[in-house]
Amino acid sequence: MSADFRRAVTVAGRRGSVRIAAAAGVIILIGAGSAGCSVVNKINSIRHTVDGNRATIKAFTESLKKSKAIPFQATYQTTGGSPTTIVYSVQPPTNVAFSETASGGATSVTNLIANSSGEYSCSQASAGGQWSCEKLAKASAIAQSQLFAIYTPEHWATFLTALSIGAGLAGDKVTTSSKTVNGFSMNCVDLFAKGEGTSTICTTSQGILGYVKVAAQTTSFEITKYTATPPASAFQLPAGATVTHQ
């Protein structure tokens, strides 16, 4: 995947910030430079749309925020020319792990593991080969975590909240839908941005991410497996791994 998809998400997030600024600017401009019923109606229409979008997204993001505190392990598959499998494991309060494996399972690209002893980035040159792990300093740990942020509920809760403020000013719409992927029934929020297309974000009945498709991108990711009891091994360094420190 992943670089292109991650860039798309970053760009989309920046566009969300631009829309927030645009929302404030348009409302102030209309209020300061116009008069009459038509202006009042326009302002009320904008406020109604923005409030409706905000309410829709708030209801959707509540479950995402709650999932931060529950243990689980979810497996995601990306689509596109270079499919990737991601396993995201959480055992609050300290244990988090991401495993990213390239198409075909021949090479494990990255394992990021956080447990009570610190955060580690582990890699394996080839299937069955020697593992090497580096214990990360705080800044590096944050940077590594950001690479996988798009698979976390917190990322999309923030993303959606930002977009909800400005959506509606230029024909943007926020609607809800449902879909089933790989046997998982999901509730979705669909974000239509004029000139960009529709982005869809879905959660499972357990309140975790189930499907994400960003507008104008061919790549998406979807859940394939889920368990409420992540294995303890997910938060342990690979057996026999050599460990270095930053």
C-alpha positions as CSV (number, residue, x, y, z in Angstrom):
1,M,0.0,0.0,0.0
2,S,0.7,2.0,1.4
3,A,2.6,5.1,0.8
4,D,0.1,6.4,-1.8
5,F,-2.9,5.6,0.4
6,R,-1.2,7.2,3.4
7,R,-0.5,10.3,1.3
8,A,-4.1,10.5,0.2
9,V,-5.3,10.4,3.8
10,T,-2.8,13.2,4.8
11,V,-4.0,15.3,1.9
12,A,-7.6,14.7,2.8
13,G,-6.9,15.7,6.3
14,R,-5.4,19.0,5.1
15,R,-8.4,19.6,2.9
16,G,-10.5,19.2,6.0
17,S,-8.6,22.0,7.7
18,V,-9.0,24.2,4.6
19,R,-12.8,23.6,4.7
20,I,-13.0,24.6,8.4
21,A,-11.3,27.9,7.5
22,A,-13.6,28.4,4.5
23,A,-16.6,27.8,6.7
24,A,-15.7,30.5,9.1
25,G,-14.7,32.9,6.3
26,V,-17.9,32.5,4.3
27,I,-20.2,32.9,7.3
28,I,-18.4,36.1,8.5
29,L,-18.3,37.5,4.9
30,I,-22.0,37.0,4.4
31,G,-22.9,38.5,7.7
32,A,-20.7,41.5,7.2
33,G,-21.4,42.4,3.6
34,S,-25.1,41.6,2.9
35,A,-28.5,42.3,4.2
36,G,-32.1,41.2,3.8
37,C,-34.1,38.0,4.1
38,S,-32.1,36.2,1.4
39,V,-28.9,36.6,3.4
40,V,-30.6,35.4,6.6
41,N,-32.0,32.4,4.7
42,K,-28.6,31.6,3.3
43,I,-26.9,31.7,6.7
44,N,-29.6,29.6,8.2
45,S,-29.3,27.1,5.4
46,I,-25.5,26.8,5.9
47,R,-25.9,26.5,9.6
48,H,-28.6,23.8,9.2
49,T,-26.4,21.8,6.8
50,V,-23.3,22.1,9.0
51,D,-25.2,21.2,12.1
52,G,-26.8,18.2,10.4
53,N,-23.4,17.0,9.2
54,R,-21.9,17.5,12.6
55,A,-24.7,15.5,14.3
56,T,-24.4,12.7,11.8
57,I,-20.6,12.4,12.3
58,K,-20.8,12.8,16.1
59,A,-23.1,9.8,16.3
60,F,-20.9,7.8,14.1
61,T,-17.6,8.7,15.9
62,E,-18.9,7.8,19.4
63,S,-18.4,4.1,18.8
64,L,-14.9,4.8,17.3
65,K,-13.8,6.6,20.5
66,K,-15.2,3.9,22.7
67,S,-13.2,1.2,20.9
68,K,-9.9,2.8,22.1
69,A,-10.4,1.2,25.5
70,I,-11.3,-2.3,24.5
71,P,-8.9,-5.2,23.7
72,F,-9.1,-6.7,20.1
73,Q,-7.2,-7.9,17.2
74,A,-8.3,-7.0,13.7
75,T,-6.8,-8.1,10.3
76,Y,-7.1,-5.8,7.4
77,Q,-6.5,-6.3,3.7
78,T,-5.6,-3.5,1.3
79,T,-6.7,-3.4,-2.3
80,G,-4.9,-2.1,-5.3
81,G,-1.7,-3.1,-7.2
82,S,0.3,-4.0,-4.1
83,P,-2.1,-5.6,-1.6
84,T,-0.9,-5.7,2.0
85,T,-2.2,-7.5,5.1
86,I,-2.2,-5.5,8.4
87,V,-2.8,-7.0,11.8
88,Y,-3.7,-4.5,14.5
89,S,-3.7,-5.7,18.1
90,V,-4.6,-3.7,21.2
91,Q,-4.5,-4.7,24.9
92,P,-5.1,-1.6,27.0
93,P,-3.5,0.2,28.6
94,T,0.0,-0.3,27.2
95,N,0.1,-3.1,24.6
96,V,-0.3,-2.2,20.9
97,A,1.1,-4.0,17.9
98,F,1.0,-3.6,14.1
99,S,2.2,-6.2,11.7
100,E,2.4,-5.4,7.9
101,T,3.0,-8.2,5.4
102,A,3.4,-7.7,1.7
103,S,1.4,-9.5,-1.0
104,G,1.8,-13.3,-0.8
105,G,3.2,-13.3,2.7
106,A,6.8,-13.7,1.4
107,T,8.2,-10.8,3.4
108,S,7.1,-9.2,6.6
109,V,7.7,-5.5,6.0
110,T,7.2,-4.1,9.5
111,N,6.3,-5.1,13.0
112,L,5.7,-2.3,15.4
113,I,5.3,-3.5,19.0
114,A,4.6,-1.4,22.1
115,N,4.5,-3.1,25.5
116,S,5.5,-2.3,29.1
117,S,9.2,-2.4,28.3
118,G,9.0,0.2,25.4
119,E,8.4,0.4,21.7
120,Y,10.2,-1.6,19.1
121,S,10.4,-1.7,15.3
122,C,11.1,-5.2,14.0
123,S,11.9,-6.4,10.5
124,Q,12.6,-9.7,8.8
125,A,14.6,-9.7,5.5
126,S,12.9,-12.8,4.2
127,A,10.4,-15.4,5.2
128,G,11.9,-17.6,7.9
129,G,14.9,-15.4,8.2
130,Q,16.5,-13.7,11.3
131,W,14.4,-11.0,13.0
132,S,16.0,-7.8,14.1
133,C,14.4,-5.3,16.4
134,E,15.3,-1.7,17.4
135,K,14.1,-0.2,20.6
136,L,12.8,3.2,19.7
137,A,13.5,6.6,21.3
138,K,10.3,8.6,22.1
139,A,10.4,10.7,18.9
140,S,11.0,7.7,16.7
141,A,8.3,5.8,18.4
142,I,5.8,8.6,17.6
143,A,6.9,8.8,14.0
144,Q,6.6,5.0,13.6
145,S,3.1,5.0,15.1
146,Q,2.0,7.7,12.7
147,L,2.7,5.4,9.8
148,F,-0.1,3.1,11.0
149,A,-2.4,5.8,12.4
150,I,-4.9,5.3,9.5
151,Y,-5.9,1.9,11.0
152,T,-6.7,3.4,14.4
153,P,-10.2,4.6,15.5
154,E,-8.7,7.9,16.9
155,H,-7.3,8.9,13.5
156,W,-10.7,8.7,11.8
157,A,-12.6,10.2,14.7
158,T,-10.4,13.3,14.4
159,F,-10.6,13.3,10.6
160,L,-14.4,13.2,10.6
161,T,-14.8,15.8,13.2
162,A,-12.6,18.2,11.3
163,L,-14.5,17.6,8.0
164,S,-17.9,18.0,9.6
165,I,-17.4,21.6,10.5
166,G,-16.9,22.8,6.9
167,A,-19.0,20.3,4.9
168,G,-22.0,21.8,3.3
169,L,-20.6,25.1,2.1
170,A,-19.8,24.1,-1.4
171,G,-22.2,21.3,-2.1
172,D,-20.5,18.8,0.3
173,K,-22.8,16.2,1.8
174,V,-22.5,13.8,4.7
175,T,-24.8,10.7,4.6
176,T,-25.0,7.3,6.3
177,S,-25.2,3.9,4.8
178,S,-24.6,0.2,5.6
179,K,-22.7,-2.5,3.9
180,T,-21.4,-6.0,4.5
181,V,-17.8,-6.9,3.8
182,N,-16.3,-10.4,4.4
183,G,-19.2,-11.3,6.6
184,F,-19.0,-8.2,8.8
185,S,-22.1,-6.0,8.9
186,M,-21.1,-2.3,9.1
187,N,-22.5,1.2,9.6
188,C,-20.9,3.7,7.3
189,V,-20.6,7.5,6.9
190,D,-20.2,8.7,3.3
191,L,-18.5,12.1,2.7
192,F,-19.1,13.7,-0.6
193,A,-16.8,16.6,-1.5
194,K,-17.6,18.5,-4.6
195,G,-14.8,18.0,-7.2
196,E,-13.2,15.2,-5.2
197,G,-15.9,12.4,-5.0
198,T,-17.1,10.3,-2.1
199,S,-15.1,8.9,0.8
200,T,-16.6,6.0,2.8
201,I,-15.6,5.0,6.4
202,C,-17.4,2.1,8.1
203,T,-17.4,0.6,11.5
204,T,-18.3,-3.0,12.6
205,S,-20.8,-3.8,15.2
206,Q,-17.9,-4.0,17.7
207,G,-17.2,-0.3,17.0
208,I,-13.9,-0.7,15.2
209,L,-12.9,0.3,11.7
210,G,-14.2,-2.1,9.1
211,Y,-13.7,-0.4,5.7
212,V,-12.1,2.8,4.5
213,K,-12.1,4.2,0.9
214,V,-10.8,7.7,0.3
215,A,-12.2,9.6,-2.7
216,A,-10.3,9.4,-6.0
217,Q,-8.0,6.6,-4.7
218,T,-8.1,3.1,-6.1
219,T,-6.7,1.7,-2.8
220,S,-8.9,0.9,0.1
221,F,-8.7,-1.4,3.2
222,E,-11.2,-3.7,4.7
223,I,-11.5,-6.0,7.7
224,T,-11.1,-9.8,7.2
225,K,-10.8,-11.1,10.7
226,Y,-11.6,-10.0,14.3
227,T,-11.2,-11.4,17.8
228,A,-11.9,-9.7,21.1
229,T,-9.0,-11.7,22.7
230,P,-5.7,-10.7,21.1
231,P,-3.0,-13.3,21.7
232,A,-0.2,-12.4,24.2
233,S,2.4,-13.3,21.5
234,A,1.3,-10.2,19.4
235,F,2.9,-8.0,22.0
236,Q,6.1,-10.0,22.3
237,L,9.3,-9.6,20.3
238,P,9.8,-12.4,17.7
239,A,11.6,-15.4,19.1
240,G,15.4,-15.1,18.6
241,A,15.3,-11.5,17.4
242,T,18.5,-9.4,17.8
243,V,17.7,-6.2,19.7
244,T,19.5,-2.9,19.3
245,H,18.8,0.5,20.9
246,Q,18.6,4.0,19.4
